Amino acid sequence: MVLATVHPDGQVASATIEKSSGYRQLDADAVATVKKWRFQPLSKKDADQKILIPVRLDPNHVPAVGSSSQAG
């Protein structure tokens, strides 16, 4: 689980591990990925929002190098 603090403009201010996967590198990758995200704020508040994000790791799904996981 990753805990992200999001600014009102949707930019991630910080991200930390709330519950570890048990693997340091996977945790670091999850945090790095969430820090790149941009959110649409849930409200018009001027304050940062905290969001708890479950991260599902599937060891059976490893995308090929250079492939995209986006449908399209």
Rosetta blueprint (number, residue, H / E / L):
1 M L
2 V E
3 L E
4 A E
5 T E
6 V E
7 H L
8 P L
9 D L
10 G L
11 Q E
12 V E
13 A E
14 S E
15 A E
16 T E
17 I E
18 E L
19 K L
20 S L
21 S L
22 G L
23 Y L
24 R H
25 Q H
26 L H
27 D H
28 A H
29 D H
30 A H
31 V H
32 A H
33 T H
34 V H
35 K H
36 K H
37 W L
38 R E
39 F L
40 Q L
41 P L
42 L L
43 S L
44 K L
45 K L
46 D L
47 A L
48 D L
49 Q E
50 K E
51 I E
52 L E
53 I E
54 P L
55 V L
56 R L
57 L L
58 D L
59 P L
60 N L
61 H L
62 V L
63 P L
64 A L
65 V L
66 G L
67 S L
68 S L
69 S L
70 Q L
71 A L
72 G L
